[in-house]
Amino acid sequence: MNKIRSIHQLKAEKKRLEEEQASLERKLRDQWTSLKKAVRPGQKEKDISEDNADRTSTVFAKSAMQAGLSWLAAKLADRAGDKLAGIFTRKK
């Protein structure tokens, strides 16, 4: 902090500090509220039930994506195997 040389600088610094204090108090209040919600009895079960509803649709999508990608990988491996077999059989 710089040396305050006038009343205007003092007022400006006081205003800055009051704004910073208000900001920190808001942040503390928000964090306290979120902590109270996280620790509330029954909140964990509510979160789990909401997650399960979301998971139902995502599980299906992930399964379909995994099946598609494994099919694609098998096709690519077959083609690569055929090309490599062709290369090695020509050289003999």
Backbone bond lengths (Angstrom), bond angles and torsions (degrees), N, CA, C in turn:
res aa  C-N    CA-C-N  psi(-1)  N-CA   C-N-CA  omega(-1)  CA-C   N-CA-C  phi
1 M - - - 1.440 - - 1.532 108.06 -
2 N 1.319 116.05 135.61 1.466 121.33 179.82 1.520 110.74 -79.40
3 K 1.296 114.60 162.15 1.455 120.53 177.55 1.529 109.12 -70.62
4 I 1.321 116.04 132.52 1.466 121.21 -179.74 1.516 108.19 -87.66
5 R 1.344 115.34 124.54 1.459 119.73 -173.74 1.526 113.45 -111.04
6 S 1.351 116.71 -11.81 1.466 117.17 -179.32 1.525 109.75 -143.45
7 I 1.310 115.03 168.17 1.469 121.16 179.58 1.527 110.90 -66.94
8 H 1.347 116.90 -30.52 1.467 120.76 179.09 1.532 110.32 -67.84
9 Q 1.325 115.68 -40.94 1.465 119.09 177.10 1.531 110.94 -65.34
10 L 1.327 116.41 -37.78 1.457 121.32 178.97 1.524 110.32 -63.81
11 K 1.331 117.04 -45.06 1.471 120.99 179.50 1.531 111.20 -65.22
12 A 1.340 115.85 -39.85 1.464 119.46 179.65 1.530 110.51 -65.69
13 E 1.318 116.67 -41.86 1.466 120.62 179.07 1.527 110.74 -66.19
14 K 1.327 116.94 -39.16 1.460 121.14 177.91 1.523 110.25 -63.39
15 K 1.319 116.67 -42.58 1.465 120.86 179.30 1.531 110.37 -64.65
16 R 1.328 116.75 -42.27 1.463 120.77 179.07 1.526 110.90 -61.46
17 L 1.331 116.06 -44.23 1.454 120.13 179.94 1.525 112.24 -65.71
18 E 1.328 117.10 -38.39 1.466 120.50 177.72 1.529 110.91 -65.21
19 E 1.338 116.71 -39.93 1.466 120.02 177.65 1.519 111.15 -66.08
20 E 1.316 116.56 -40.86 1.461 120.47 178.56 1.529 110.37 -64.38
21 Q 1.328 116.97 -41.14 1.455 120.85 178.47 1.521 110.54 -63.21
22 A 1.333 117.26 -43.74 1.462 120.76 179.28 1.533 110.66 -62.63
23 S 1.315 115.69 -40.68 1.465 120.01 178.64 1.525 111.24 -62.63
24 L 1.317 116.23 -45.87 1.463 120.52 179.63 1.530 111.61 -65.09
25 E 1.313 116.98 -36.42 1.470 120.11 177.64 1.527 111.07 -66.35
26 R 1.337 117.13 -40.06 1.474 120.33 176.53 1.526 110.50 -62.33
27 K 1.322 115.49 -44.74 1.469 120.61 179.88 1.528 110.51 -61.29
28 L 1.327 117.04 -44.21 1.456 121.69 178.66 1.526 110.79 -62.80
29 R 1.324 117.76 -42.17 1.464 122.20 179.11 1.525 110.75 -62.72
30 D 1.337 116.69 -43.31 1.458 120.55 179.44 1.524 111.26 -64.38
31 Q 1.320 116.64 -43.08 1.460 120.13 179.61 1.526 111.12 -65.67
32 W 1.324 117.11 -38.10 1.447 121.03 179.04 1.529 109.96 -65.63
33 T 1.315 116.98 -41.56 1.465 120.84 179.00 1.522 110.74 -63.24
34 S 1.326 117.36 -43.93 1.457 119.82 -179.98 1.527 110.99 -67.05
35 L 1.318 117.84 -34.86 1.450 120.98 176.86 1.530 110.53 -65.46
36 K 1.328 117.04 -42.67 1.461 120.02 178.81 1.525 110.93 -62.44
37 K 1.330 117.25 -39.93 1.459 120.15 178.77 1.523 111.40 -66.23
38 A 1.332 116.71 -38.00 1.464 120.56 -177.58 1.524 111.56 -69.89
39 V 1.312 117.81 -31.39 1.450 121.56 -175.60 1.530 112.13 -92.31
40 R 1.294 118.32 -9.95 1.464 122.72 -177.05 1.535 110.41 -59.41
41 P 1.342 118.13 133.07 1.464 120.74 178.23 1.529 110.63 -60.97
42 G 1.307 115.76 138.60 1.455 120.20 179.97 1.511 113.58 87.57
43 Q 1.309 118.16 -12.06 1.468 120.68 -178.88 1.516 110.26 -68.25
44 K 1.327 116.84 -37.42 1.458 120.61 -178.59 1.529 110.58 -63.49
45 E 1.340 116.66 -42.72 1.461 119.88 179.09 1.520 111.08 -65.23
46 K 1.317 116.73 -36.94 1.459 120.56 178.58 1.523 110.13 -65.27
47 D 1.327 116.55 -43.46 1.459 120.48 178.55 1.523 111.13 -63.06
48 I 1.328 116.27 -41.12 1.464 120.61 -179.33 1.520 110.39 -64.57
49 S 1.332 117.97 -42.23 1.462 119.91 -179.17 1.527 111.25 -67.11
50 E 1.330 117.20 -36.21 1.461 119.74 176.78 1.518 110.59 -68.00
51 D 1.338 116.65 -39.12 1.461 120.72 178.55 1.524 110.93 -64.69
52 N 1.336 116.91 -39.16 1.459 119.86 -179.54 1.521 111.50 -64.44
53 A 1.307 117.76 -36.60 1.463 120.80 177.68 1.522 110.42 -64.85
54 D 1.314 116.89 -40.30 1.457 120.88 178.27 1.519 111.33 -70.81
55 R 1.321 116.28 -36.39 1.467 120.76 -177.05 1.514 112.09 -66.87
56 T 1.330 117.91 -32.18 1.454 120.61 -177.30 1.514 111.10 -56.42
57 S 1.316 116.65 -46.24 1.459 119.69 -179.77 1.522 111.53 -74.56
58 T 1.320 117.74 -36.14 1.455 119.38 -178.58 1.524 112.11 -74.23
59 V 1.332 117.41 -29.90 1.462 119.84 178.30 1.522 109.55 -64.38
60 F 1.314 116.64 -43.57 1.462 120.46 178.85 1.530 110.19 -62.60
61 A 1.307 116.36 -45.31 1.463 119.88 -179.34 1.529 111.08 -63.99
62 K 1.325 117.05 -41.39 1.461 119.80 178.85 1.519 111.39 -65.32
63 S 1.331 116.31 -40.17 1.463 119.91 179.83 1.519 110.75 -64.38
64 A 1.317 116.05 -43.39 1.465 119.92 178.97 1.525 110.70 -64.57
65 M 1.313 116.67 -41.38 1.465 121.10 178.97 1.525 110.47 -64.30
66 Q 1.315 116.98 -42.89 1.459 120.83 -179.44 1.530 110.76 -64.87
67 A 1.323 117.17 -41.82 1.463 120.61 178.92 1.524 110.37 -63.81
68 G 1.314 117.02 -43.40 1.457 121.07 179.23 1.519 112.24 -63.65
69 L 1.314 116.12 -43.27 1.459 119.67 -179.85 1.526 112.05 -68.57
70 S 1.324 117.04 -37.20 1.468 118.24 178.48 1.529 110.44 -68.26
71 W 1.328 117.60 -37.10 1.470 120.76 176.18 1.528 110.22 -63.00
72 L 1.330 115.94 -44.43 1.459 120.69 179.47 1.530 111.04 -63.54
73 A 1.330 117.06 -41.64 1.461 120.34 178.86 1.523 110.88 -63.77
74 A 1.320 117.26 -39.16 1.466 120.65 178.50 1.526 110.64 -64.58
75 K 1.333 116.80 -42.98 1.470 120.44 178.19 1.525 111.12 -61.78
76 L 1.335 116.44 -45.54 1.463 120.29 179.60 1.527 111.27 -63.57
77 A 1.319 116.82 -39.40 1.460 120.10 178.81 1.522 110.81 -65.60
78 D 1.332 116.78 -39.84 1.470 120.13 178.03 1.527 110.68 -62.14
79 R 1.325 115.88 -46.14 1.467 119.37 -179.50 1.525 111.41 -65.08
80 A 1.317 116.39 -42.02 1.468 119.57 179.01 1.527 109.79 -64.83
81 G 1.318 117.31 -39.32 1.458 120.77 177.95 1.513 111.60 -63.65
82 D 1.339 116.39 -41.83 1.464 120.22 178.58 1.529 110.76 -63.57
83 K 1.327 117.25 -42.65 1.465 120.43 -179.13 1.526 110.83 -66.66
84 L 1.316 116.94 -41.98 1.460 119.55 178.65 1.530 111.02 -66.47
85 A 1.305 116.24 -38.93 1.471 119.42 177.53 1.522 110.03 -63.42
86 G 1.308 117.38 -39.19 1.447 121.52 177.91 1.512 112.03 -64.83
87 I 1.317 117.37 -39.77 1.461 121.47 179.21 1.524 111.30 -65.42
88 F 1.329 116.61 -44.43 1.455 120.15 -177.48 1.516 112.47 -73.57
89 T 1.318 118.80 -29.95 1.456 120.12 -179.70 1.527 110.15 -75.90
90 R 1.298 120.17 -28.24 1.459 122.90 179.01 1.521 111.64 -70.33
91 K 1.305 117.21 -35.52 1.456 121.06 -175.53 1.529 113.03 -73.83
92 K 1.305 119.36 -20.95 1.456 121.56 -178.31 1.466 112.61 -76.62
